[in-house]
Amino acid sequence: MKPELRQAMTSFNNEPLTVNGGQSERCFNPFCNAPMTARSGKKYCSDRCRTDGYVLRRANAMIKQVGVITFFDRVSKCG
């Protein structure tokens, strides 16, 4: 795909578009704004986002287990 066409595809939308039929693909990390550049079957745009996603899932599981206030108290004592 020509770079001009790709730029036009991404500049008019809030969601990044892939090159495979214009389907929208987002990184599974909710704090990531990086576009997914190609459809590769991956959920995350980078290794760092994959690690962040793992940490967020684990933190969510711990919050469900002990509650928000206890979780915050325990995390604040860590360092």
C-alpha positions as CSV (number, residue, x, y, z in Angstrom):
1,M,0.0,0.0,0.0
2,K,1.2,3.5,-0.8
3,P,2.4,5.6,2.2
4,E,0.1,8.5,1.1
5,L,-2.9,6.2,1.1
6,R,-2.0,4.7,4.5
7,Q,-1.5,8.2,5.9
8,A,-4.9,9.3,4.6
9,M,-6.5,6.2,6.2
10,T,-5.2,6.9,9.6
11,S,-5.5,10.7,9.6
12,F,-9.3,10.8,9.4
13,N,-10.0,8.3,12.1
14,N,-9.4,8.1,15.9
15,E,-8.8,4.3,15.7
16,P,-5.7,3.1,13.9
17,L,-6.4,1.0,10.8
18,T,-4.5,-2.0,9.5
19,V,-3.6,-2.6,5.9
20,N,-5.9,-5.7,5.6
21,G,-9.2,-4.3,4.3
22,G,-9.2,-1.4,6.7
23,Q,-10.2,-3.3,9.8
24,S,-9.6,-1.6,13.0
25,E,-7.1,-3.2,15.3
26,R,-6.2,-1.9,18.8
27,C,-3.5,-3.0,21.2
28,F,-5.1,-4.9,24.2
29,N,-3.2,-2.7,26.6
30,P,-5.9,0.0,27.6
31,F,-3.2,2.6,28.2
32,C,-1.5,2.2,24.8
33,N,-2.1,4.6,21.9
34,A,0.3,3.0,19.4
35,P,-1.2,1.8,16.2
36,M,-1.0,-1.9,15.2
37,T,0.9,-1.7,11.9
38,A,0.0,-5.1,10.4
39,R,-2.4,-7.9,11.1
40,S,-0.2,-10.5,12.6
41,G,-2.5,-12.3,15.0
42,K,-0.9,-10.6,18.0
43,K,-2.9,-8.9,20.8
44,Y,-0.2,-6.4,21.8
45,C,1.9,-4.0,19.7
46,S,5.1,-4.7,21.7
47,D,6.7,-6.8,24.4
48,R,6.3,-3.9,26.8
49,C,2.6,-3.7,26.2
50,R,2.3,-7.5,26.7
51,T,4.1,-7.3,30.0
52,D,1.9,-4.3,31.1
53,G,-1.2,-6.3,30.1
54,Y,0.0,-9.2,32.3
55,V,0.6,-6.8,35.3
56,L,-2.9,-5.2,34.8
57,R,-4.6,-8.6,34.8
58,R,-2.7,-9.7,37.9
59,A,-3.5,-6.4,39.7
60,N,-7.2,-6.8,38.8
61,A,-7.3,-10.3,40.2
62,M,-5.6,-9.1,43.4
63,I,-8.1,-6.2,43.8
64,K,-11.0,-8.7,43.4
65,Q,-9.5,-10.9,46.0
66,V,-8.7,-8.4,48.8
67,G,-10.6,-5.2,47.8
68,V,-9.3,-1.8,46.6
69,I,-8.4,-0.2,50.0
70,T,-6.5,-3.3,51.2
71,F,-4.7,-3.6,47.9
72,F,-3.7,0.1,47.9
73,D,-2.4,-0.3,51.5
74,R,-0.3,-3.3,50.7
75,V,1.1,-1.8,47.5
76,S,2.0,1.5,49.3
77,K,4.0,-0.5,51.9
78,C,6.1,-2.1,49.1
79,G,8.2,0.8,48.4
